[in-house]
């Protein structure tokens, strides 16, 4: 029997294709609030995880991540280091964006016809 297509899965179980839906379904099946558990785990163990990987001097992929600097979002760095440890790529898992764009707020103005004009900087 062939595996179902992504379209079939989306039509039968659309909630599995959104973060909110997958978290709710996981909680229904396991009684575990996965988002809260992950956040707590990063708070409790994230720094120790990063420090562990910093000492992995013989692992080239991990050291490449470490050499980029580990300031900023702790969760992102933990995920990066774990993926590097297992030889996996961020591609397909995360969409990376230039955060400078986020900090440059959109200027929205409405004219008399309620047309919204967006100015990107």
Biopython code that builds the backbone (N, CA, C, O; Angstrom):
import numpy as np
from Bio.PDB.StructureBuilder import StructureBuilder

atoms = [
    (1, "UNK", "N", (0.847, -1.182, 0.000)),
    (1, "UNK", "CA", (0.000, 0.000, 0.000)),
    (1, "UNK", "C", (0.895, 1.249, 0.000)),
    (1, "UNK", "O", (1.754, 1.382, 0.872)),
    (2, "UNK", "N", (0.713, 2.143, -0.940)),
    (2, "UNK", "CA", (1.546, 3.357, -1.020)),
    (2, "UNK", "C", (1.177, 4.346, 0.094)),
    (2, "UNK", "O", (0.050, 4.373, 0.589)),
    (3, "UNK", "N", (2.155, 5.138, 0.459)),
    (3, "UNK", "CA", (1.925, 6.169, 1.475)),
    (3, "UNK", "C", (0.973, 7.222, 0.925)),
    (3, "UNK", "O", (1.002, 7.517, -0.270)),
    (4, "UNK", "N", (0.128, 7.793, 1.782)),
    (4, "UNK", "CA", (-0.781, 8.845, 1.303)),
    (4, "UNK", "C", (-0.003, 10.101, 0.922)),
    (4, "UNK", "O", (1.078, 10.368, 1.449)),
    (5, "UNK", "N", (-0.567, 10.850, 0.012)),
    (5, "UNK", "CA", (0.073, 12.098, -0.398)),
    (5, "UNK", "C", (-0.130, 13.163, 0.676)),
    (5, "UNK", "O", (-1.003, 13.040, 1.535)),
    (6, "UNK", "N", (0.682, 14.198, 0.614)),
    (6, "UNK", "CA", (0.550, 15.310, 1.554)),
    (6, "UNK", "C", (-0.831, 15.947, 1.438)),
    (6, "UNK", "O", (-1.432, 16.327, 2.443)),
    (7, "UNK", "N", (-1.327, 16.060, 0.219)),
    (7, "UNK", "CA", (-2.659, 16.647, 0.011)),
    (7, "UNK", "C", (-3.730, 15.822, 0.717)),
    (7, "UNK", "O", (-4.639, 16.385, 1.328)),
    (8, "UNK", "N", (-3.632, 14.481, 0.641)),
    (8, "UNK", "CA", (-4.594, 13.622, 1.328)),
    (8, "UNK", "C", (-4.529, 13.814, 2.835)),
    (8, "UNK", "O", (-5.554, 13.901, 3.512)),
    (9, "UNK", "N", (-3.297, 13.879, 3.348)),
    (9, "UNK", "CA", (-3.136, 14.086, 4.788)),
    (9, "UNK", "C", (-3.705, 15.426, 5.221)),
    (9, "UNK", "O", (-4.369, 15.524, 6.253)),
    (10, "UNK", "N", (-3.438, 16.473, 4.417)),
    (10, "UNK", "CA", (-3.952, 17.807, 4.754)),
    (10, "UNK", "C", (-5.473, 17.840, 4.738)),
    (10, "UNK", "O", (-6.085, 18.523, 5.559)),
    (11, "UNK", "N", (-6.094, 17.106, 3.810)),
    (11, "UNK", "CA", (-7.554, 17.127, 3.746)),
    (11, "UNK", "C", (-8.177, 16.315, 4.884)),
    (11, "UNK", "O", (-9.251, 16.670, 5.371)),
    (12, "UNK", "N", (-7.523, 15.234, 5.315)),
    (12, "UNK", "CA", (-8.067, 14.408, 6.392)),
    (12, "UNK", "C", (-7.738, 14.943, 7.777)),
    (12, "UNK", "O", (-8.568, 14.859, 8.682)),
    (13, "UNK", "N", (-6.543, 15.490, 7.956)),
    (13, "UNK", "CA", (-6.079, 15.969, 9.261)),
    (13, "UNK", "C", (-5.434, 17.341, 9.130)),
    (13, "UNK", "O", (-4.228, 17.465, 9.340)),
    (14, "UNK", "N", (-6.197, 18.369, 8.791)),
    (14, "UNK", "CA", (-5.599, 19.694, 8.570)),
    (14, "UNK", "C", (-4.934, 20.273, 9.819)),
    (14, "UNK", "O", (-3.994, 21.060, 9.709)),
    (15, "UNK", "N", (-5.411, 19.894, 10.999)),
    (15, "UNK", "CA", (-4.839, 20.429, 12.235)),
    (15, "UNK", "C", (-3.388, 19.994, 12.446)),
    (15, "UNK", "O", (-2.665, 20.621, 13.221)),
    (16, "UNK", "N", (-2.960, 18.940, 11.774)),
    (16, "UNK", "CA", (-1.577, 18.480, 11.920)),
    (16, "UNK", "C", (-0.596, 19.352, 11.157)),
    (16, "UNK", "O", (0.614, 19.144, 11.250)),
    (17, "UNK", "N", (-1.088, 20.314, 10.413)),
    (17, "UNK", "CA", (-0.224, 21.159, 9.582)),
    (17, "UNK", "C", (-0.126, 22.588, 10.093)),
    (17, "UNK", "O", (0.325, 23.479, 9.372)),
    (18, "UNK", "N", (-0.543, 22.809, 11.326)),
    (18, "UNK", "CA", (-0.350, 24.109, 11.971)),
    (18, "UNK", "C", (0.252, 23.853, 13.349)),
    (18, "UNK", "O", (-0.056, 22.840, 13.976)),
    (19, "UNK", "N", (1.102, 24.752, 13.826)),
    (19, "UNK", "CA", (1.688, 24.541, 15.164)),
    (19, "UNK", "C", (0.611, 24.382, 16.246)),
    (19, "UNK", "O", (0.700, 23.494, 17.093)),
    (20, "UNK", "N", (-0.380, 25.230, 16.209)),
    (20, "UNK", "CA", (-1.429, 25.171, 17.231)),
    (20, "UNK", "C", (-2.165, 23.834, 17.175)),
    (20, "UNK", "O", (-2.470, 23.240, 18.209)),
    (21, "UNK", "N", (-2.443, 23.374, 15.969)),
    (21, "UNK", "CA", (-3.154, 22.110, 15.795)),
    (21, "UNK", "C", (-2.344, 20.912, 16.251)),
    (21, "UNK", "O", (-2.867, 20.023, 16.922)),
    (22, "UNK", "N", (-1.068, 20.885, 15.888)),
    (22, "UNK", "CA", (-0.233, 19.744, 16.268)),
    (22, "UNK", "C", (-0.019, 19.726, 17.780)),
    (22, "UNK", "O", (-0.006, 18.655, 18.386)),
    (23, "UNK", "N", (0.150, 20.908, 18.400)),
    (23, "UNK", "CA", (0.306, 20.959, 19.855)),
    (23, "UNK", "C", (-0.963, 20.465, 20.546)),
    (23, "UNK", "O", (-0.894, 19.695, 21.504)),
    (24, "UNK", "N", (-2.121, 20.911, 20.056)),
    (24, "UNK", "CA", (-3.395, 20.497, 20.656)),
    (24, "UNK", "C", (-3.596, 18.991, 20.503)),
    (24, "UNK", "O", (-4.040, 18.325, 21.438)),
    (25, "UNK", "N", (-3.272, 18.459, 19.337)),
    (25, "UNK", "CA", (-3.441, 17.020, 19.111)),
    (25, "UNK", "C", (-2.466, 16.216, 19.980)),
    (25, "UNK", "O", (-2.836, 15.182, 20.537)),
    (26, "UNK", "N", (-1.238, 16.687, 20.093)),
    (26, "UNK", "CA", (-0.252, 16.025, 20.946)),
    (26, "UNK", "C", (-0.741, 16.003, 22.390)),
    (26, "UNK", "O", (-0.629, 14.987, 23.076)),
    (27, "UNK", "N", (-1.285, 17.135, 22.849)),
    (27, "UNK", "CA", (-1.802, 17.202, 24.213)),
    (27, "UNK", "C", (-2.980, 16.256, 24.402)),
    (27, "UNK", "O", (-3.097, 15.616, 25.447)),
    (28, "UNK", "N", (-3.846, 16.160, 23.411)),
    (28, "UNK", "CA", (-4.984, 15.252, 23.479)),
    (28, "UNK", "C", (-4.505, 13.807, 23.631)),
    (28, "UNK", "O", (-5.072, 13.043, 24.413)),
    (29, "UNK", "N", (-3.468, 13.435, 22.889)),
    (29, "UNK", "CA", (-2.964, 12.061, 22.914)),
    (29, "UNK", "C", (-2.137, 11.748, 24.155)),
    (29, "UNK", "O", (-2.177, 10.622, 24.651)),
    (30, "UNK", "N", (-1.392, 12.721, 24.663)),
    (30, "UNK", "CA", (-0.409, 12.441, 25.716)),
    (30, "UNK", "C", (-0.679, 13.155, 27.033)),
    (30, "UNK", "O", (-0.063, 12.823, 28.047)),
    (31, "UNK", "N", (-1.583, 14.124, 27.040)),
    (31, "UNK", "CA", (-1.844, 14.970, 28.194)),
    (31, "UNK", "C", (-0.605, 15.783, 28.577)),
    (31, "UNK", "O", (-0.411, 16.110, 29.748)),
    (32, "UNK", "N", (0.233, 16.106, 27.586)),
    (32, "UNK", "CA", (1.436, 16.910, 27.787)),
    (32, "UNK", "C", (1.301, 18.176, 26.956)),
    (32, "UNK", "O", (1.070, 18.115, 25.748)),
    (33, "UNK", "N", (1.448, 19.320, 27.606)),
    (33, "UNK", "CA", (1.416, 20.593, 26.884)),
    (33, "UNK", "C", (2.813, 20.842, 26.335)),
    (33, "UNK", "O", (3.664, 21.425, 27.007)),
    (34, "UNK", "N", (3.036, 20.393, 25.107)),
    (34, "UNK", "CA", (4.378, 20.340, 24.540)),
    (34, "UNK", "C", (5.042, 21.710, 24.473)),
    (34, "UNK", "O", (6.237, 21.808, 24.752)),
    (35, "UNK", "N", (4.336, 22.750, 24.124)),
    (35, "UNK", "CA", (4.941, 24.082, 24.028)),
    (35, "UNK", "C", (5.463, 24.529, 25.396)),
    (35, "UNK", "O", (6.565, 25.070, 25.491)),
    (36, "UNK", "N", (4.685, 24.306, 26.447)),
    (36, "UNK", "CA", (5.119, 24.688, 27.790)),
    (36, "UNK", "C", (6.291, 23.834, 28.257)),
    (36, "UNK", "O", (7.220, 24.341, 28.887)),
    (37, "UNK", "N", (6.250, 22.549, 27.953)),
    (37, "UNK", "CA", (7.325, 21.644, 28.361)),
    (37, "UNK", "C", (8.628, 22.007, 27.651)),
    (37, "UNK", "O", (9.694, 22.012, 28.267)),
    (38, "UNK", "N", (8.541, 22.311, 26.357)),
    (38, "UNK", "CA", (9.740, 22.700, 25.624)),
    (38, "UNK", "C", (10.322, 24.007, 26.165)),
    (38, "UNK", "O", (11.534, 24.127, 26.342)),
    (39, "UNK", "N", (9.463, 24.971, 26.423)),
    (39, "UNK", "CA", (9.925, 26.247, 26.965)),
    (39, "UNK", "C", (10.599, 26.049, 28.323)),
    (39, "UNK", "O", (11.661, 26.615, 28.584)),
    (40, "UNK", "N", (9.983, 25.256, 29.171)),
    (40, "UNK", "CA", (10.556, 24.976, 30.491)),
    (40, "UNK", "C", (11.897, 24.253, 30.352)),
    (40, "UNK", "O", (12.848, 24.565, 31.068)),
    (41, "UNK", "N", (11.971, 23.291, 29.436)),
    (41, "UNK", "CA", (13.209, 22.538, 29.230)),
    (41, "UNK", "C", (14.345, 23.443, 28.777)),
    (41, "UNK", "O", (15.477, 23.300, 29.239)),
    (42, "UNK", "N", (14.052, 24.366, 27.883)),
    (42, "UNK", "CA", (15.087, 25.296, 27.419)),
    (42, "UNK", "C", (15.532, 26.186, 28.572)),
    (42, "UNK", "O", (16.726, 26.429, 28.744)),
    (43, "UNK", "N", (14.580, 26.674, 29.363)),
    (43, "UNK", "CA", (14.930, 27.524, 30.503)),
    (43, "UNK", "C", (15.802, 26.774, 31.507)),
    (43, "UNK", "O", (16.770, 27.326, 32.031)),
    (44, "UNK", "N", (15.457, 25.520, 31.770)),
    (44, "UNK", "CA", (16.160, 24.746, 32.777)),
    (44, "UNK", "C", (17.483, 24.167, 32.273)),
    (44, "UNK", "O", (18.458, 24.117, 33.023)),
    (45, "UNK", "N", (17.528, 23.732, 31.020)),
    (45, "UNK", "CA", (18.683, 22.975, 30.526)),
    (45, "UNK", "C", (19.391, 23.595, 29.328)),
    (45, "UNK", "O", (20.418, 23.078, 28.890)),
    (46, "UNK", "N", (18.877, 24.666, 28.803)),
    (46, "UNK", "CA", (19.428, 25.238, 27.575)),
    (46, "UNK", "C", (20.876, 25.652, 27.688)),
    (46, "UNK", "O", (21.690, 25.310, 26.831)),
    (47, "UNK", "N", (21.203, 26.378, 28.724)),
    (47, "UNK", "CA", (22.589, 26.846, 28.890)),
    (47, "UNK", "C", (23.551, 25.673, 29.084)),
    (47, "UNK", "O", (24.658, 25.682, 28.545)),
    (48, "UNK", "N", (23.135, 24.673, 29.848)),
    (48, "UNK", "CA", (23.989, 23.495, 30.050)),
    (48, "UNK", "C", (24.180, 22.748, 28.724)),
    (48, "UNK", "O", (25.262, 22.229, 28.453)),
    (49, "UNK", "N", (23.143, 22.697, 27.911)),
    (49, "UNK", "CA", (23.243, 22.046, 26.605)),
    (49, "UNK", "C", (24.240, 22.774, 25.717)),
    (49, "UNK", "O", (25.081, 22.145, 25.075)),
    (50, "UNK", "N", (24.146, 24.099, 25.681)),
    (50, "UNK", "CA", (25.084, 24.901, 24.887)),
    (50, "UNK", "C", (26.516, 24.688, 25.384)),
    (50, "UNK", "O", (27.434, 24.503, 24.584)),
    (51, "UNK", "N", (26.699, 24.716, 26.691)),
    (51, "UNK", "CA", (28.043, 24.525, 27.255)),
    (51, "UNK", "C", (28.586, 23.135, 26.926)),
    (51, "UNK", "O", (29.777, 22.984, 26.654)),
    (52, "UNK", "N", (27.731, 22.134, 26.949)),
    (52, "UNK", "CA", (28.156, 20.781, 26.576)),
    (52, "UNK", "C", (28.689, 20.768, 25.147)),
    (52, "UNK", "O", (29.760, 20.222, 24.879)),
    (53, "UNK", "N", (27.938, 21.370, 24.238)),
    (53, "UNK", "CA", (28.360, 21.360, 22.841)),
    (53, "UNK", "C", (29.599, 22.223, 22.603)),
    (53, "UNK", "O", (30.379, 21.941, 21.694)),
    (54, "UNK", "N", (29.787, 23.255, 23.397)),
    (54, "UNK", "CA", (31.008, 24.071, 23.280)),
    (54, "UNK", "C", (32.263, 23.238, 23.504)),
    (54, "UNK", "O", (33.319, 23.531, 22.943)),
    (55, "UNK", "N", (32.146, 22.201, 24.324)),
    (55, "UNK", "CA", (33.308, 21.358, 24.646)),
    (55, "UNK", "C", (33.549, 20.259, 23.624)),
    (55, "UNK", "O", (34.536, 19.531, 23.724)),
    (56, "UNK", "N", (32.676, 20.129, 22.656)),
    (56, "UNK", "CA", (32.813, 19.077, 21.640)),
    (56, "UNK", "C", (33.789, 19.541, 20.557)),
    (56, "UNK", "O", (33.397, 19.810, 19.422)),
    (57, "UNK", "N", (35.044, 19.627, 20.926)),
    (57, "UNK", "CA", (36.063, 20.197, 20.046)),
    (57, "UNK", "C", (36.347, 19.329, 18.817)),
    (57, "UNK", "O", (36.818, 19.844, 17.803)),
    (58, "UNK", "N", (36.074, 18.047, 18.888)),
    (58, "UNK", "CA", (36.359, 17.160, 17.757)),
    (58, "UNK", "C", (35.191, 17.039, 16.776)),
    (58, "UNK", "O", (35.281, 16.280, 15.812)),
    (59, "UNK", "N", (34.113, 17.764, 17.001)),
    (59, "UNK", "CA", (32.949, 17.692, 16.103)),
    (59, "UNK", "C", (32.917, 18.951, 15.240)),
    (59, "UNK", "O", (32.544, 20.027, 15.708)),
    (60, "UNK", "N", (33.311, 18.805, 13.984)),
    (60, "UNK", "CA", (33.469, 19.952, 13.081)),
    (60, "UNK", "C", (32.176, 20.747, 12.898)),
    (60, "UNK", "O", (32.196, 21.976, 12.956)),
    (61, "UNK", "N", (31.051, 20.058, 12.676)),
    (61, "UNK", "CA", (29.783, 20.762, 12.429)),
    (61, "UNK", "C", (29.333, 21.550, 13.659)),
    (61, "UNK", "O", (28.838, 22.671, 13.537)),
    (62, "UNK", "N", (29.504, 20.970, 14.826)),
    (62, "UNK", "CA", (29.130, 21.662, 16.066)),
    (62, "UNK", "C", (30.022, 22.879, 16.265)),
    (62, "UNK", "O", (29.535, 23.951, 16.623)),
    (63, "UNK", "N", (31.309, 22.724, 16.038)),
    (63, "UNK", "CA", (32.228, 23.844, 16.215)),
    (63, "UNK", "C", (31.960, 24.958, 15.205)),
    (63, "UNK", "O", (32.206, 26.127, 15.500)),
    (64, "UNK", "N", (31.463, 24.613, 14.025)),
    (64, "UNK", "CA", (31.094, 25.639, 13.037)),
    (64, "UNK", "C", (29.956, 26.496, 13.579)),
    (64, "UNK", "O", (29.952, 27.712, 13.389)),
    (65, "UNK", "N", (28.998, 25.877, 14.247)),
    (65, "UNK", "CA", (27.894, 26.629, 14.863)),
    (65, "UNK", "C", (28.425, 27.476, 16.011)),
    (65, "UNK", "O", (28.077, 28.651, 16.124)),
    (66, "UNK", "N", (29.260, 26.896, 16.860)),
    (66, "UNK", "CA", (29.826, 27.621, 18.001)),
    (66, "UNK", "C", (30.623, 28.832, 17.525)),
    (66, "UNK", "O", (30.555, 29.903, 18.129)),
    (67, "UNK", "N", (31.377, 28.659, 16.445)),
    (67, "UNK", "CA", (32.224, 29.756, 15.958)),
    (67, "UNK", "C", (31.410, 30.934, 15.424)),
    (67, "UNK", "O", (31.934, 32.043, 15.321)),
    (68, "UNK", "N", (30.146, 30.713, 15.085)),
    (68, "UNK", "CA", (29.278, 31.805, 14.614)),
    (68, "UNK", "C", (28.820, 32.690, 15.767)),
    (68, "UNK", "O", (28.270, 33.769, 15.547)),
    (69, "UNK", "N", (29.045, 32.236, 16.984)),
    (69, "UNK", "CA", (28.609, 32.995, 18.155)),
    (69, "UNK", "C", (27.294, 32.460, 18.676)),
    (69, "UNK", "O", (26.428, 32.059, 17.899)),
    (70, "UNK", "N", (27.144, 32.452, 19.974)),
    (70, "UNK", "CA", (25.941, 31.890, 20.581)),
    (70, "UNK", "C", (25.207, 32.921, 21.433)),
    (70, "UNK", "O", (24.618, 32.585, 22.460)),
    (71, "UNK", "N", (25.250, 34.179, 20.998)),
    (71, "UNK", "CA", (24.493, 35.220, 21.677)),
    (71, "UNK", "C", (23.106, 35.272, 21.033)),
    (71, "UNK", "O", (22.939, 34.927, 19.863)),
    (72, "UNK", "N", (22.145, 35.699, 21.795)),
    (72, "UNK", "CA", (20.800, 35.835, 21.235)),
    (72, "UNK", "C", (19.873, 34.732, 21.727)),
    (72, "UNK", "O", (19.963, 34.298, 22.875)),
    (73, "UNK", "N", (18.998, 34.289, 20.863)),
    (73, "UNK", "CA", (17.938, 33.341, 21.200)),
    (73, "UNK", "C", (18.501, 31.970, 21.582)),
    (73, "UNK", "O", (19.050, 31.261, 20.740)),
    (74, "UNK", "N", (18.361, 31.609, 22.844)),
    (74, "UNK", "CA", (18.896, 30.350, 23.358)),
    (74, "UNK", "C", (18.251, 29.140, 22.680)),
    (74, "UNK", "O", (18.941, 28.176, 22.347)),
    (75, "UNK", "N", (16.945, 29.186, 22.478)),
    (75, "UNK", "CA", (16.248, 28.070, 21.838)),
    (75, "UNK", "C", (16.805, 27.804, 20.445)),
    (75, "UNK", "O", (17.048, 26.654, 20.076)),
    (76, "UNK", "N", (17.005, 28.858, 19.679)),
    (76, "UNK", "CA", (17.543, 28.726, 18.329)),
    (76, "UNK", "C", (18.919, 28.062, 18.363)),
    (76, "UNK", "O", (19.202, 27.179, 17.554)),
    (77, "UNK", "N", (19.768, 28.482, 19.290)),
    (77, "UNK", "CA", (21.114, 27.921, 19.362)),
    (77, "UNK", "C", (21.107, 26.463, 19.792)),
    (77, "UNK", "O", (21.903, 25.672, 19.287)),
    (78, "UNK", "N", (20.230, 26.093, 20.710)),
    (78, "UNK", "CA", (20.132, 24.691, 21.120)),
    (78, "UNK", "C", (19.711, 23.834, 19.927)),
    (78, "UNK", "O", (20.295, 22.778, 19.682)),
    (79, "UNK", "N", (18.707, 24.286, 19.192)),
    (79, "UNK", "CA", (18.259, 23.535, 18.010)),
    (79, "UNK", "C", (19.386, 23.436, 16.986)),
    (79, "UNK", "O", (19.634, 22.361, 16.439)),
    (80, "UNK", "N", (20.066, 24.545, 16.725)),
    (80, "UNK", "CA", (21.191, 24.538, 15.780)),
    (80, "UNK", "C", (22.257, 23.529, 16.194)),
    (80, "UNK", "O", (22.744, 22.764, 15.362)),
    (81, "UNK", "N", (22.617, 23.525, 17.460)),
    (81, "UNK", "CA", (23.675, 22.638, 17.938)),
    (81, "UNK", "C", (23.268, 21.169, 17.876)),
    (81, "UNK", "O", (24.074, 20.318, 17.501)),
    (82, "UNK", "N", (22.038, 20.871, 18.239)),
    (82, "UNK", "CA", (21.566, 19.485, 18.173)),
    (82, "UNK", "C", (21.538, 19.007, 16.724)),
    (82, "UNK", "O", (21.958, 17.888, 16.430)),
    (83, "UNK", "N", (21.045, 19.852, 15.820)),
    (83, "UNK", "CA", (21.033, 19.476, 14.404)),
    (83, "UNK", "C", (22.450, 19.263, 13.885)),
    (83, "UNK", "O", (22.707, 18.304, 13.159)),
    (84, "UNK", "N", (23.364, 20.148, 14.251)),
    (84, "UNK", "CA", (24.754, 20.010, 13.808)),
    (84, "UNK", "C", (25.363, 18.721, 14.357)),
    (84, "UNK", "O", (26.097, 18.031, 13.649)),
    (85, "UNK", "N", (25.065, 18.397, 15.601)),
    (85, "UNK", "CA", (25.588, 17.179, 16.215)),
    (85, "UNK", "C", (25.175, 15.936, 15.426)),
    (85, "UNK", "O", (25.961, 15.003, 15.263)),
    (86, "UNK", "N", (23.940, 15.936, 14.941)),
    (86, "UNK", "CA", (23.437, 14.786, 14.197)),
    (86, "UNK", "C", (23.625, 14.926, 12.683)),
    (86, "UNK", "O", (23.133, 14.102, 11.912)),
    (87, "UNK", "N", (24.347, 15.983, 12.262)),
    (87, "UNK", "CA", (24.639, 16.157, 10.842)),
    (87, "UNK", "C", (23.447, 16.580, 10.009)),
    (87, "UNK", "O", (23.387, 16.303, 8.811)),
    (88, "UNK", "N", (22.509, 17.242, 10.636)),
    (88, "UNK", "CA", (21.302, 17.694, 9.934)),
    (88, "UNK", "C", (21.407, 19.185, 9.643)),
    (88, "UNK", "O", (22.199, 19.899, 10.257)),
    (89, "UNK", "N", (20.595, 19.639, 8.698)),
    (89, "UNK", "CA", (20.585, 21.035, 8.279)),
    (89, "UNK", "C", (19.348, 21.741, 8.823)),
    (89, "UNK", "O", (18.333, 21.107, 9.109)),
    (90, "UNK", "N", (19.447, 23.062, 8.962)),
    (90, "UNK", "CA", (18.281, 23.858, 9.369)),
    (90, "UNK", "C", (17.234, 23.942, 8.267)),
    (90, "UNK", "O", (16.056, 24.182, 8.533)),
    (91, "UNK", "N", (17.673, 23.744, 7.030)),
    (91, "UNK", "CA", (16.748, 23.840, 5.897)),
    (91, "UNK", "C", (15.624, 22.831, 6.059)),
    (91, "UNK", "O", (15.861, 21.673, 6.402)),
    (92, "UNK", "N", (14.417, 23.271, 5.814)),
    (92, "UNK", "CA", (13.257, 22.407, 5.941)),
    (92, "UNK", "C", (12.680, 22.394, 7.344)),
    (92, "UNK", "O", (11.523, 22.022, 7.541)),
    (93, "UNK", "N", (13.489, 22.802, 8.327)),
    (93, "UNK", "CA", (13.008, 22.846, 9.698)),
    (93, "UNK", "C", (12.622, 24.257, 10.101)),
    (93, "UNK", "O", (11.623, 24.471, 10.787)),
    (94, "UNK", "N", (13.429, 25.219, 9.664)),
    (94, "UNK", "CA", (13.200, 26.618, 10.038)),
    (94, "UNK", "C", (13.309, 27.502, 8.813)),
    (94, "UNK", "O", (14.085, 27.232, 7.896)),
    (95, "UNK", "N", (12.533, 28.544, 8.815)),
    (95, "UNK", "CA", (12.647, 29.580, 7.801)),
    (95, "UNK", "C", (13.389, 30.730, 8.464)),
    (95, "UNK", "O", (12.895, 31.338, 9.414)),
    (96, "UNK", "N", (14.567, 31.019, 7.960)),
    (96, "UNK", "CA", (15.368, 32.094, 8.535)),
    (96, "UNK", "C", (15.044, 33.401, 7.832)),
    (96, "UNK", "O", (14.914, 33.441, 6.609)),
    (97, "UNK", "N", (14.916, 34.454, 8.598)),
    (97, "UNK", "CA", (14.600, 35.763, 8.036)),
    (97, "UNK", "C", (15.561, 36.790, 8.595)),
    (97, "UNK", "O", (16.135, 36.609, 9.669)),
    (98, "UNK", "N", (15.723, 37.845, 7.869)),
    (98, "UNK", "CA", (16.554, 38.942, 8.330)),
    (98, "UNK", "C", (15.748, 39.722, 9.363)),
    (98, "UNK", "O", (14.787, 40.404, 9.009)),
    (99, "UNK", "N", (16.130, 39.628, 10.638)),
    (99, "UNK", "CA", (15.344, 40.258, 11.696)),
    (99, "UNK", "C", (15.381, 41.771, 11.639)),
    (99, "UNK", "O", (14.553, 42.426, 12.273)),
    (100, "UNK", "N", (16.311, 42.341, 10.904)),
    (100, "UNK", "CA", (16.321, 43.797, 10.776)),
    (100, "UNK", "C", (15.044, 44.280, 10.102)),
    (100, "UNK", "O", (14.594, 45.398, 10.356)),
    (101, "UNK", "N", (14.459, 43.452, 9.250)),
    (101, "UNK", "CA", (13.210, 43.818, 8.576)),
    (101, "UNK", "C", (12.079, 43.887, 9.600)),
    (101, "UNK", "O", (11.218, 44.762, 9.515)),
    (102, "UNK", "N", (12.078, 42.973, 10.562)),
    (102, "UNK", "CA", (11.037, 42.948, 11.586)),
    (102, "UNK", "C", (11.098, 44.207, 12.432)),
    (102, "UNK", "O", (10.062, 44.757, 12.806)),
    (103, "UNK", "N", (12.296, 44.665, 12.734)),
    (103, "UNK", "CA", (12.442, 45.849, 13.570)),
    (103, "UNK", "C", (12.078, 47.131, 12.815)),
    (103, "UNK", "O", (11.789, 48.156, 13.433)),
    (104, "UNK", "N", (12.092, 47.074, 11.530)),
    (104, "UNK", "CA", (11.715, 48.233, 10.731)),
    (104, "UNK", "C", (10.213, 48.119, 10.474)),
    (104, "UNK", "O", (9.796, 47.460, 9.521)),
    (105, "UNK", "N", (9.416, 48.742, 11.299)),
    (105, "UNK", "CA", (7.965, 48.600, 11.237)),
    (105, "UNK", "C", (7.413, 49.125, 9.915)),
    (105, "UNK", "O", (7.945, 50.051, 9.303)),
    (106, "UNK", "N", (6.337, 48.497, 9.516)),
    (106, "UNK", "CA", (5.649, 48.952, 8.315)),
    (106, "UNK", "C", (4.871, 50.219, 8.645)),
    (106, "UNK", "O", (4.249, 50.340, 9.701)),
    (107, "UNK", "N", (4.926, 51.123, 7.743)),
    (107, "UNK", "CA", (4.156, 52.351, 7.905)),
    (107, "UNK", "C", (2.874, 52.163, 7.097)),
    (107, "UNK", "O", (2.909, 52.005, 5.877)),
    (108, "UNK", "N", (1.769, 52.184, 7.786)),
    (108, "UNK", "CA", (0.482, 51.917, 7.144)),
    (108, "UNK", "C", (-0.336, 53.195, 7.142)),
    (108, "UNK", "O", (-0.479, 53.864, 8.166)),
    (109, "UNK", "N", (-0.863, 53.517, 5.985)),
    (109, "UNK", "CA", (-1.751, 54.667, 5.921)),
    (109, "UNK", "C", (-2.973, 54.295, 5.100)),
    (109, "UNK", "O", (-2.888, 53.523, 4.145)),
    (110, "UNK", "N", (-4.102, 54.852, 5.484)),
    (110, "UNK", "CA", (-5.341, 54.584, 4.758)),
    (110, "UNK", "C", (-5.806, 55.870, 4.109)),
    (110, "UNK", "O", (-5.852, 56.921, 4.748)),
    (111, "UNK", "N", (-6.151, 55.780, 2.829)),
    (111, "UNK", "CA", (-6.694, 56.966, 2.179)),
    (111, "UNK", "C", (-8.224, 56.900, 2.240)),
    (111, "UNK", "O", (-8.776, 56.021, 2.901)),
    (112, "UNK", "N", (-8.900, 57.803, 1.570)),
    (112, "UNK", "CA", (-10.360, 57.897, 1.663)),
    (112, "UNK", "C", (-11.071, 56.674, 1.075)),
    (112, "UNK", "O", (-12.237, 56.434, 1.387)),
    (113, "UNK", "N", (-10.389, 55.905, 0.235)),
    (113, "UNK", "CA", (-11.036, 54.723, -0.344)),
    (113, "UNK", "C", (-10.686, 53.459, 0.446)),
    (113, "UNK", "O", (-10.965, 52.348, -0.005)),
    (114, "UNK", "N", (-10.082, 53.626, 1.608)),
    (114, "UNK", "CA", (-9.706, 52.519, 2.488)),
    (114, "UNK", "C", (-8.683, 51.580, 1.854)),
    (114, "UNK", "O", (-8.634, 50.390, 2.163)),
    (115, "UNK", "N", (-7.878, 52.133, 0.974)),
    (115, "UNK", "CA", (-6.784, 51.370, 0.403)),
    (115, "UNK", "C", (-5.598, 51.489, 1.346)),
    (115, "UNK", "O", (-5.249, 52.587, 1.780)),
    (116, "UNK", "N", (-4.994, 50.385, 1.655)),
    (116, "UNK", "CA", (-3.866, 50.393, 2.585)),
    (116, "UNK", "C", (-2.591, 50.497, 1.791)),
    (116, "UNK", "O", (-2.370, 49.739, 0.846)),
    (117, "UNK", "N", (-1.749, 51.440, 2.177)),
    (117, "UNK", "CA", (-0.451, 51.635, 1.546)),
    (117, "UNK", "C", (0.624, 51.197, 2.529)),
    (117, "UNK", "O", (0.642, 51.654, 3.672)),
    (118, "UNK", "N", (1.499, 50.334, 2.103)),
    (118, "UNK", "CA", (2.586, 49.861, 2.963)),
    (118, "UNK", "C", (3.896, 50.409, 2.454)),
    (118, "UNK", "O", (4.182, 50.365, 1.257)),
    (119, "UNK", "N", (4.679, 50.919, 3.356)),
    (119, "UNK", "CA", (5.993, 51.447, 3.001)),
    (119, "UNK", "C", (7.048, 50.580, 3.703)),
    (119, "UNK", "O", (7.128, 50.556, 4.931)),
    (120, "UNK", "N", (7.838, 49.885, 2.921)),
    (120, "UNK", "CA", (8.880, 49.042, 3.480)),
    (120, "UNK", "C", (10.173, 49.830, 3.539)),
    (120, "UNK", "O", (10.483, 50.580, 2.614)),
    (121, "UNK", "N", (10.927, 49.672, 4.605)),
    (121, "UNK", "CA", (12.201, 50.363, 4.693)),
    (121, "UNK", "C", (13.343, 49.362, 4.660)),
    (121, "UNK", "O", (14.508, 49.753, 4.723)),
]
sb = StructureBuilder()
sb.init_structure("model")
sb.init_model(0)
sb.init_chain("A")
sb.init_seg("    ")
for serial, (resi, resn, name, xyz) in enumerate(atoms, 1):
    if name == "N":
        sb.init_residue(resn, " ", resi, " ")
    sb.init_atom(name, np.array(xyz, "f"), 0.0, 1.0, " ", f" {name:<3s}", serial, name[0])
structure = sb.get_structure()
